[in-house]
């Protein structure tokens, strides 16, 4: 009987650990449904998108400002979920001069850029 009393805290801790692990798995699945798949190759996705946006994409100097973070960029009760990537870009403009480091952000969902911020549109 004494061994059973000693084992109770360990059994309780084990059950709590299992419960927390299952909860974390459920939250991760919910996040995937809401934000899409995590963009592990976000640099490639953004670079390909920038190639279509910039006047002279070969001149682009990109500085990545952190890893993608889940975000909702919707307005007025509308949701626009995805992973937000912050970056700075210095590229040549129409006149051939560098613009200087400009802060931008893009929202990625399921492997594609769905919104660009700071690009003048």
N, C-alpha and C positions, 0 to 999 in steps of 0.2 A: 504494500500500500504506500509505503514511503517513497519508493521509486516512482510510482505514478504521480505523486504530488510534485516531485522534483522534475519530472518530464513535462508537466503541464505548461510551464512558461515556454519551453522549447516548441511544443506542439502549437501553442497559440502564435508564437512568432513565425513559425513555418506557414501556418494558415494565412496570417496577415501578409506575409511575403508573396504567397501565391495570389492572393486577392489583388495586391498592388500591381503585380506583373500583368495580370489579366486586364486590369483597368488601363494600364499603359498601352497595351496592345490595342484595346478598343479605341482609345483616344488617337493613336497613330492611324488607325483605319479611318476614323472620322476625319482627321486632318487630310488624308489623301482624297477623300470624297469632296471635301470643301476646297482645298487649295491645289489639288492635282498632285502628280508625282513630283518628288523633290528633284530639282534639276542639277544633278551631280555634274553635268557637263555644261553648266551655265555660261562659262567663258566662251565656249564654242558657239552656243546658241546666240549669245549677244553679239559676238563678232560677226557672225553670218548676217544677222539682222542689220548691224551697223554698215556692212558692205553695201546694203541697199539704200541706206539713209544718207550717207555722207557724200559730199561732192568728190572728195579724194580719199577713199577709204584706205588706200595703201599708205597714206601719210599718218594715219591715226596712231596716236600714242595713248594707250588705255591704262588707267590706274584703277584697280579693283579696290573698292572700299568695303570689305567684309564679305561674309558668306550670304547667300540668299536667305531671307527671312519671310515667314508667312505674313501676308498683308491683305487687307481689304481696301481697295481704292474706289469703292463705289460711292455714290453721292445720292442724297435725297431718298434714303431708304433702299436704294438699289445696291446690290452687292457685286463686287468685281474682285473675286478671290484669286490669289496666285502667290508666287514667291517674288519678293521685291529685291532687286539687285542694284546697289548703289555703285556708281563709277564716275570717274572723271575722264574726259576726252580732250585731247589737244590734237586738232587736225587742220589741214589747210582748207581755206575758204576759196571762193570763186576767183579771188585775186592772187592766189598762190601763197598768201601769208598764213602763218599759224594763228589760230584764234585765241590761243592761251587755254589754260586748263579750265574746262567748263564742267560743272557738276550736272550729272544726269542720273536717271533711274529708269529701270525697265521692270515690268511685271511679266513674269513667265508663268504659264500654266500648261502642263502636259507637253513640255518640250518646245513651246513656241512663245514668242513675245506677243503679248496681247495688248500692251500699252506702253508707250514711251513717255517719260516726263523730262521736261527741260529741253526739248528739241525744237521749240518754237511752233508746235502744233498741238 
